[in-house]
Amino acid sequence: MAPPSGEVEVESISPYGIARTTVDKKPLSAEEIKKFDAYFRACMYLCLGMLYLRENALLKEPLKKEHLKARLLGHWGSDAGQAFTYLHMNRLIKKYDLNALFVSGPGHGAPAVLSNAYLEGTYSEVYPDKAEDEEGMRKFFKQFSFPGGIGSHATPETPGSIHEGGELGYSISHAFGTVFDNPDLITLTMVGDGEAETGPLATAWHSTKFLNPITDGAVLPVLHLNGYKINNPTILARISHKELEALFVGYGWTPYFVEGSDLESMHQAMAGTLEHCVVEIRKYQNEARESGKAVRPRWPMIVLRSPKGWTGPRKVDDKLLEGFWRAHQIPLPNVASNPEHLQLLESWMRSYKPEEVFDKEGKLIPELKELVPLGNARMSANPVGNGGILRKPLDMPDFRNYAFQNIEAGVSSLPSMANMAKLLRDVVANNMHNFRLFGPDETESNKLGEVYKAGKKVWMGENFEEDADGGNLATEGRVMEMLSEHTVEGWLEGYILSGRHGLLNSYEPFIHVIDSMVNQHCKWIEKCNEV
């Protein structure tokens, strides 16, 4: 039994110290650790630069307030953990020739995503004026959270992003949407521990019960326990290991822990744990595909516990910063008016040693550029993250063939949904790999049951004998039903944004529970059309 509150050893859930991990593997050489740490420093330097600078990008002169943005807007707390995870996935993409996508659940940590896109070269390819040189870096910094520039989250302008992460709770469902019918894709998904408190996120963990290891890809979640939200501790960071592990085992996952703050040991621990998870995913998929038997494995996930605002100053003016809620947004908000804080910011930025990771022109040095995957293997350049270029038109039947004949106005009483169901049945039959029908347990009651003749309901849970009597359950199907409007809408959005088509059916009185979520999706689509 997990100990109740007050009996947990605080040291066991601390984000500080030498790395503690459940996977005892050390795949990196000492030289590789140095390279990964240097790349990490480059990421962190870019993250701070985006938050603060509009001039003097490489700090070739002493930092002055004239180099700062007039208004500081953005988030620091989640950046290090996300950048850290991203760069270690890059190693595995290169080693195993992976097809991978990155989803930033706490999308307010966009500097981590943007910094990697810039270092990978994708950003400069998409936006040539943000070149990989000193002037390009200056423009890259200045545009962040700046009038006429880009937003503070992982917005549609962000290469490789399908998830903004502003309204929290949808990262897992979006990620699963991307891997349905994408058997070679692994979507690495950062889940913020604040985000994990939302209802949509809490129920989306059940998505594994609808994931077929033969026909679908895999989601690799990384629950990022940095301990704090804007001004409060997070629930999952303040419970015991046993309680946290029991929670995710109950959801059907195998959680692997990586915890600590010492960078050298953390690089080794994260490299070993991520690789273990990727190998495990491929093992489950290969077993299912070679045997032809689709069974639900206990998929791996990672619990990453690191300090909020990792690598920042521990205290400022005798008040805690790193490892505390004050690191959530702009860590030093008064640098323009406080000379001591301005000096502290300069020292902090110089601690990442930009002169060692960038050449004199501002380009990432070659030995670090070698760590980056090539072409579309880069997560920031994966076509799945820009689904519009992958989308193929639906093979649509002629809707006129489903019209009622000889209708007598005011007299005829005909079931319109029955014919709608026949149309959907044929849409499904014609598009067995790029169309799915989603619903919160309402497809049958909405008179759409005819679709089951073309594709059953996906179900990877246990089966009873009585399910054969009209249950329409199958491990491979085209209808996705779970009694969570948020989850099925998230699946639909992820499926659409990764280049496919879908439809969600629900009751008019109940669909309003996802009004805000749909509004966010519409805003995303609107911005995509502008980009």
C-alpha positions in Angstrom: 0.0 0.0 0.0 1.2 3.5 -0.8 1.8 5.6 2.3 -0.7 8.3 3.0 0.1 12.0 2.9 2.7 13.0 5.5 4.5 9.6 5.4 6.2 10.0 2.0 10.0 10.4 2.1 10.4 13.9 0.5 13.9 13.0 -0.8 12.4 10.2 -2.9 10.2 12.6 -4.8 12.7 15.5 -5.0 13.7 16.7 -8.5 17.3 17.3 -7.3 20.4 15.1 -7.1 22.2 12.4 -9.2 19.9 10.7 -11.7 17.6 8.0 -10.3 16.2 5.7 -12.9 14.4 2.3 -13.2 16.3 1.4 -16.4 19.9 0.6 -15.6 21.5 1.2 -19.0 24.3 3.5 -19.9 24.5 3.8 -23.7 26.5 7.0 -23.9 30.2 7.4 -23.9 31.8 10.3 -22.0 32.4 12.1 -25.3 28.8 11.7 -26.3 27.6 13.0 -23.0 29.7 16.1 -23.6 28.2 16.6 -27.0 24.6 16.1 -25.9 25.2 18.5 -23.0 26.7 21.1 -25.4 23.6 20.8 -27.7 21.4 21.1 -24.6 23.2 24.3 -23.7 22.6 25.7 -27.2 18.9 25.0 -26.8 18.8 26.7 -23.4 20.7 29.7 -24.7 18.1 30.1 -27.6 15.2 29.7 -25.1 16.5 32.6 -23.0 17.3 34.6 -26.0 13.7 34.3 -27.3 12.3 35.4 -23.9 14.5 38.5 -23.6 16.5 39.7 -26.6 15.9 41.7 -29.7 19.5 42.7 -30.3 23.0 41.4 -29.4 22.0 37.8 -30.2 25.4 36.3 -29.5 26.3 38.6 -26.6 29.3 39.9 -28.5 29.1 43.0 -26.4 28.0 43.5 -22.8 24.2 43.2 -22.3 22.4 46.5 -22.1 18.7 47.2 -21.5 18.5 48.5 -25.1 19.1 44.9 -26.2 15.9 43.8 -24.4 12.4 43.6 -25.6 10.2 46.3 -24.2 7.6 43.8 -23.0 8.6 40.3 -21.8 6.1 37.6 -22.4 6.7 33.8 -22.4 7.4 30.8 -20.2 10.7 29.3 -18.9 9.7 26.6 -16.4 9.0 23.7 -18.9 11.6 24.6 -21.5 14.6 22.6 -20.2 12.7 19.3 -19.7 11.2 19.5 -23.1 14.4 20.4 -24.9 16.2 17.7 -23.0 13.7 15.0 -24.0 13.6 16.2 -27.6 17.4 16.0 -28.2 17.7 12.5 -26.8 14.9 11.3 -29.1 17.0 12.6 -32.0 19.7 10.1 -31.1 17.3 7.3 -31.5 15.8 8.6 -34.7 19.3 8.4 -36.2 20.2 5.1 -34.6 16.9 3.2 -35.5 15.8 5.3 -38.5 12.6 6.2 -36.7 9.6 8.1 -38.0 8.9 10.3 -35.1 6.8 13.4 -34.2 7.0 15.6 -31.1 3.8 16.9 -29.3 4.4 19.6 -26.7 1.5 19.2 -24.2 2.6 22.2 -22.2 2.9 24.3 -25.4 3.7 27.4 -23.4 7.2 25.8 -23.3 7.4 26.7 -27.0 10.9 28.0 -26.8 12.1 24.4 -26.3 10.3 23.3 -29.5 11.4 26.4 -31.5 15.0 26.1 -30.4 15.2 22.6 -31.7 13.5 23.5 -34.9 16.0 26.3 -35.4 19.1 24.1 -34.5 17.8 21.4 -36.9 17.7 23.9 -39.7 14.0 23.4 -40.4 13.1 26.9 -39.1 15.5 28.6 -41.5 14.2 26.5 -44.4 10.6 27.5 -43.7 11.5 31.1 -42.8 14.7 32.0 -44.8 15.0 35.4 -43.1 15.6 33.6 -39.8 18.8 32.1 -41.2 21.4 30.1 -39.3 23.6 33.1 -38.7 23.9 36.0 -36.3 21.3 38.2 -38.0 18.9 35.3 -38.5 19.2 34.5 -34.8 18.5 38.1 -33.9 15.3 38.0 -35.9 14.5 34.6 -34.5 14.8 36.0 -31.0 13.0 39.3 -31.7 9.9 37.8 -33.3 9.0 35.6 -30.3 5.9 37.0 -28.4 6.5 40.3 -30.3 4.0 42.4 -32.3 4.0 41.1 -35.9 5.9 38.1 -34.8 4.8 34.7 -33.5 2.9 33.7 -30.3 4.2 32.3 -27.1 3.0 28.8 -27.6 3.6 26.0 -30.2 1.4 27.8 -32.7 0.7 26.7 -36.3 3.7 28.7 -37.4 5.9 26.2 -35.5 7.4 23.6 -37.9 6.3 20.1 -36.9 3.7 21.3 -34.4 0.1 20.0 -34.5 -0.7 21.0 -31.0 -0.6 24.5 -29.5 -0.9 23.5 -25.9 -2.6 26.7 -24.7 -5.9 25.2 -23.5 -4.5 22.3 -21.7 -5.5 18.6 -21.7 -5.5 17.5 -25.3 -1.9 16.3 -25.9 -2.5 12.6 -25.4 -5.7 12.4 -27.5 -4.0 14.5 -30.3 -1.0 12.2 -30.2 -3.1 9.1 -30.5 -5.0 10.6 -33.4 -1.7 11.0 -35.3 -0.7 7.3 -34.9 -4.0 5.7 -35.9 -3.4 4.1 -39.4 0.2 5.3 -39.2 1.9 2.0 -38.3 5.5 3.3 -38.5 5.0 6.5 -36.5 6.1 7.1 -32.9 4.7 10.3 -31.4 6.8 11.4 -28.5 4.4 13.4 -26.2 5.4 15.7 -23.4 2.6 15.8 -20.7 2.9 18.6 -18.2 2.1 17.7 -14.6 -0.3 20.6 -14.4 -1.9 19.5 -17.7 -2.2 16.0 -16.2 -4.8 17.4 -13.7 -7.3 18.2 -16.4 -10.3 15.9 -17.0 -9.6 15.5 -20.8 -6.0 14.4 -20.1 -6.8 12.2 -17.2 -9.2 10.0 -19.3 -7.1 10.1 -22.5 -4.6 7.7 -20.9 -7.2 5.0 -21.7 -6.5 5.5 -25.4 -4.3 2.4 -25.4 -7.5 0.3 -25.3 -8.2 1.5 -28.9 -4.6 1.2 -30.3 -3.9 -1.8 -32.6 -0.2 -2.7 -32.6 -0.5 -4.1 -36.2 -2.3 -1.3 -38.0 -1.4 1.7 -35.8 1.8 3.4 -34.6 2.6 4.2 -30.9 2.5 7.1 -28.5 5.4 7.5 -26.1 4.3 9.8 -23.3 6.8 11.6 -21.1 5.0 12.9 -18.0 7.1 15.9 -17.0 7.0 16.3 -13.2 8.6 19.7 -12.7 6.5 20.1 -9.6 4.6 23.4 -10.1 2.0 25.1 -12.0 1.7 28.9 -12.2 1.5 29.4 -8.4 0.7 25.9 -6.9 2.4 22.5 -6.6 1.2 19.8 -8.9 -0.7 16.8 -7.5 1.3 14.0 -9.3 4.6 15.5 -8.2 3.6 15.3 -4.5 2.5 11.6 -4.2 4.7 8.6 -3.5 6.4 6.5 -6.2 4.2 3.6 -5.4 1.0 5.6 -5.7 2.1 7.2 -9.0 3.3 3.9 -10.4 0.1 2.2 -9.3 -1.9 4.9 -11.1 -0.3 4.3 -14.5 -0.2 0.6 -14.1 -3.9 0.8 -13.5 -4.3 2.8 -16.7 -2.5 0.0 -18.6 1.0 1.6 -19.0 4.5 0.6 -17.8 6.0 3.7 -16.2 9.8 4.2 -16.3 11.3 6.9 -14.0 14.1 9.3 -14.8 14.6 11.8 -11.9 17.2 14.3 -10.9 19.1 17.4 -11.8 22.7 16.4 -12.2 23.1 16.9 -16.0 25.8 14.3 -16.7 24.0 11.4 -15.0 20.6 12.7 -16.3 21.8 12.6 -19.9 22.9 9.0 -19.4 19.7 8.0 -17.7 17.4 9.6 -20.2 19.3 8.2 -23.2 19.0 4.7 -21.7 15.4 5.0 -20.7 14.2 6.4 -24.0 16.0 3.7 -25.9 14.6 1.0 -23.7 11.1 2.3 -24.4 11.6 2.6 -28.2 13.0 -1.0 -28.3 10.0 -2.2 -26.2 7.6 -0.5 -28.6 9.2 -2.1 -31.6 9.2 -5.5 -29.9 5.5 -5.3 -29.2 4.7 -4.2 -32.7 6.9 -6.8 -34.3 5.4 -9.6 -32.3 1.9 -8.6 -33.3 2.7 -8.0 -36.9 4.6 -11.3 -37.3 2.0 -13.4 -35.5 -1.0 -11.5 -37.0 -2.5 -11.4 -33.5 -3.5 -7.9 -32.3 -3.3 -7.9 -28.5 -3.0 -4.9 -26.2 0.5 -4.8 -24.6 1.4 -2.7 -21.6 2.9 0.2 -23.5 5.9 2.1 -22.0 5.9 5.6 -20.8 8.4 7.8 -19.0 8.0 9.9 -15.8 10.6 12.6 -16.0 11.1 14.5 -12.7 13.4 17.5 -13.1 13.4 21.0 -11.5 11.0 23.6 -12.8 13.2 26.2 -14.6 16.1 23.7 -14.7 19.5 25.2 -15.2 18.3 28.6 -14.0 19.5 30.4 -10.8 18.3 28.6 -7.7 17.6 31.9 -5.9 17.2 35.5 -6.9 17.1 38.2 -4.2 16.9 35.4 -1.6 13.7 34.1 -3.2 13.5 30.6 -4.8 13.5 30.5 -8.6 14.7 27.2 -10.1 12.7 24.3 -8.7 9.8 26.6 -7.7 6.7 28.2 -9.2 8.4 31.5 -9.8 10.3 29.9 -12.7 7.0 29.2 -14.6 6.9 32.4 -16.7 9.5 35.1 -17.2 12.1 34.2 -14.6 13.6 37.7 -14.2 10.8 40.1 -15.0 12.5 43.4 -14.0 15.8 43.2 -15.9 15.2 46.5 -17.7 14.8 48.4 -14.4 17.1 46.5 -12.2 20.8 46.7 -13.1 21.7 43.7 -10.8 19.1 41.5 -12.5 20.4 42.6 -15.9 23.9 41.6 -14.9 22.5 38.3 -13.6 20.7 37.6 -16.9 23.9 38.2 -18.8 25.9 35.9 -16.5 23.2 33.3 -16.8 23.1 33.4 -20.6 26.9 33.3 -20.8 26.9 30.2 -18.5 25.6 28.3 -21.5 28.9 29.2 -23.3 27.4 30.3 -26.7 30.9 30.9 -28.0 31.5 27.1 -27.7 28.3 25.9 -29.4 28.0 28.5 -32.2 30.7 29.7 -34.6 31.5 33.4 -35.1 28.7 33.7 -37.7 26.2 32.2 -35.3 25.8 28.8 -36.8 25.7 25.6 -34.7 29.2 24.0 -34.8 29.5 21.0 -37.1 30.1 18.4 -34.3 26.8 19.3 -32.8 25.0 19.6 -36.1 25.9 15.9 -36.5 23.5 15.0 -33.7 20.6 16.2 -35.8 18.6 13.8 -38.0 18.5 14.6 -41.7 15.7 15.8 -44.0 12.2 14.6 -43.1 13.6 12.5 -40.2 13.8 15.7 -38.2 10.8 15.9 -35.9 10.4 19.5 -36.9 10.2 18.5 -40.6 8.1 15.4 -40.4 5.4 15.6 -43.0 2.9 14.2 -40.4 3.3 17.5 -38.6 2.2 19.3 -41.7 -0.7 17.0 -42.6 -2.0 19.2 -45.4 0.8 18.0 -47.7 -0.1 14.3 -47.0 -3.9 14.6 -47.2 -5.5 12.8 -50.1 -9.1 13.6 -51.2 -11.8 11.2 -50.0 -13.2 8.7 -52.5 -16.7 10.0 -52.2 -19.8 8.3 -53.5 -22.4 10.5 -55.3 -24.7 11.7 -52.5 -27.5 12.0 -55.0 -27.7 8.2 -55.1 -28.9 8.2 -51.4 -31.7 10.7 -51.8 -35.3 9.6 -51.1 -37.5 9.3 -54.2 -41.1 10.4 -54.7 -41.3 12.6 -51.6 -44.7 14.0 -51.0 -44.5 17.3 -49.1 -46.3 17.3 -45.8 -47.1 13.6 -46.1 -43.9 11.6 -46.4 -42.3 10.5 -43.1 -38.9 9.0 -43.9 -35.8 8.3 -41.7 -33.2 10.6 -43.0 -30.5 9.2 -40.7 -30.9 5.8 -42.2 -29.9 7.1 -45.6 -27.1 9.2 -44.1 -25.8 5.9 -42.5 -25.7 4.3 -45.9 -23.7 7.1 -47.3 -21.3 6.9 -44.4 -21.1 3.2 -44.8 -19.9 3.6 -48.4 -17.5 6.5 -47.4 -15.9 4.1 -44.9 -15.7 1.3 -47.4 -14.1 3.5 -50.0 -11.5 4.9 -47.6 -10.4 2.1 -45.3 -7.1 3.7 -44.4 -7.8 7.5 -44.2 -11.3 7.9 -42.8 -12.7 7.1 -39.3 -16.0 7.8 -37.6 -15.7 9.0 -34.0 -18.4 9.3 -31.3 -19.0 9.2 -27.6 -21.1 6.0 -27.5 -23.8 7.5 -29.7 -23.3 6.0 -33.2 -26.0 3.4 -32.9 -28.5 5.7 -31.2 -27.9 8.3 -33.9 -29.2 5.7 -36.4 -25.8 5.3 -38.0 -25.4 1.6 -37.3 -25.3 0.8 -41.0 -21.6 1.8 -41.0 -20.7 -1.3 -39.1 -21.2 -3.3 -42.3 -18.1 -1.5 -43.6 -16.0 -1.2 -40.4 -16.6 -2.3 -36.9 -15.8 -0.5 -33.6 -12.2 -0.7 -32.5 -11.9 -2.4 -29.2 -8.6 -3.7 -27.6 -10.1 -4.5 -24.2 -11.4 -7.9 -23.1 -14.3 -9.6 -24.9 -17.3 -11.5 -23.6 -19.3 -14.0 -25.5 -22.3 -11.8 -25.6 -20.3 -9.1 -27.5 -20.9 -11.3 -30.6 -24.6 -10.5 -30.4 -24.6 -7.1 -32.0 -21.6 -5.6 -30.2 -19.8 -4.9 -33.5 -16.4 -5.0 -31.7 -13.2 -5.7 -33.5 -9.4 -5.2 -33.0 -9.4 -3.6 -36.5 -12.2 -1.3 -37.3 -13.1 2.2 -38.5 -15.4 3.4 -35.8 -13.9 4.9 -32.6 -16.2 5.1 -29.6 -15.4 6.2 -26.0 -17.6 8.0 -23.6 -15.5 11.1 -23.5 -16.3 13.9 -26.0 -12.9 15.4 -25.3 -11.0 12.2 -26.1 -12.8 11.4 -29.3 -12.6 15.0 -30.5 -8.9 15.0 -29.7 -8.5 11.8 -31.7 -10.4 13.3 -34.6 -8.3 16.5 -34.5 -5.0 14.6 -34.4 -6.2 12.3 -37.2 -7.2 15.3 -39.4 -4.1 17.4 -38.6 -1.8 14.5 -39.6 -3.4 14.3 -43.0 -6.5 12.2 -42.9 -10.3 12.6 -42.7 -12.9 12.0 -40.1 -16.4 12.8 -38.7 -17.6 13.0 -35.1 -21.2 12.3 -34.3 -22.9 13.3 -31.0 -26.1 14.6 -29.5 -26.9 18.2 -30.0 -27.5 18.9 -26.2 -24.3 17.2 -25.1 -21.8 18.3 -27.8 -21.5 21.7 -26.1 -19.2 20.1 -23.6 -16.4 20.5 -26.2 -17.4 23.9 -27.5 -14.1 25.5 -26.3 -12.0 22.6 -27.6 -13.6 22.9 -31.1 -13.1 26.7 -31.0 -9.4 26.2 -30.3 -9.2 23.8 -33.3 -11.0 26.2 -35.5 -8.6 28.9 -34.6 -5.7 26.6 -35.4 -7.2 25.8 -38.8 -7.8 29.5 -39.5 -4.1 30.3 -38.6 -2.9 27.4 -40.8 -4.7 28.9 -43.7 -2.9 32.2 -43.1 0.5 30.5 -42.9 
